[in-house]
Amino acid sequence: MRHFPDRPGRADRLVVLGGKPQRTPGAVWLVGAGPGDPELLTIKALKALERAEVVVHDGLVSDEILRLAPEGARRISVAKRKSRHSYSQDEINRMLVAFALEGLTVVRLKGGDPFIFGRGGEELEACREAGVVCHVVPGVTAALAAGASAGAPLTHRGSAQAVTFVTGHAAQGAEPDLDWQGLAKANHTVVVYMGLSMAAPIAARLMAAGRDPSTPALIVENASRADERRVVTTLAGLAEAAASLAGPALLVVGEAMALAQAGGAELQTLLKEARA
Ligand code: SAH
């Protein structure tokens, strides 16, 4: 009888029959990075970043936040770029799944909250379809930071019984198809994401649907960042105010914006120093 000294034992054979070496399964963490200020990251987001082996991030995430990931972690920007190749959503989905199937801990880092105009839902679905575990860590969405900086509550007893988040952006630069009648109701705050370049048609639609042109409005650019700027205006003045800003910015329309304070981070610091 022949002797096979290196013949694998039963357990090893089972692995061989499985076809692939055993790996610890990876996972995708869909993490909200908040509006920009690193102090607005959640502790859970920070912990996820600290464990990341790959960080796939978009353009709204600051370097200060990216530095919180381990030095050795691979950082991949999937930001929309005009000149260079930008990744399609499908490519991003496939990238996340592929890294996780390699056994890596992948952090998909997104500005604000992953589920507020962040396409996080599509990434979650891609993971589910591929059998990849996906954890979601919520983040402070830009609207909350904008209201906080301006000192204007998004809901307010007596002047804002509801708040609605809408996108001002539709496919191929078309006007968004929104419920203008509903958005024109008084005592209701409307926050428009991605609406800066569409401020004129959005304001016109709201007024045409009956919203009072004198309704207070606020635009916040770079909310919570060092270069934050806030412009306080009215619905009638929204388009003109928007024209002076580059974004990222939010348009906020509603009676409660009467409480909003204009200015920028620099101005606030100067005022604070002057008072001290
Ligand atoms: N998921 C993000 C939104 C992504 S959509 C969130 O929850 O905040 C991108 C839009 O968000 C921008 O066009 C802008 O309208 C808004 N935005 C994101 N960060 C912002 C910031 N720091 N200040 C003002 N607007 C911001």
Residues whose N, C-alpha, C, O or C-beta is under 5 A from the ligand:
A	BS01	SAH	P35 G36 G111 G112 D113 P114 I116 F117 G118 V140 T141 A142 V192 Y193 M194 G195 V220 E221 N222 A223 P248 A249 L250
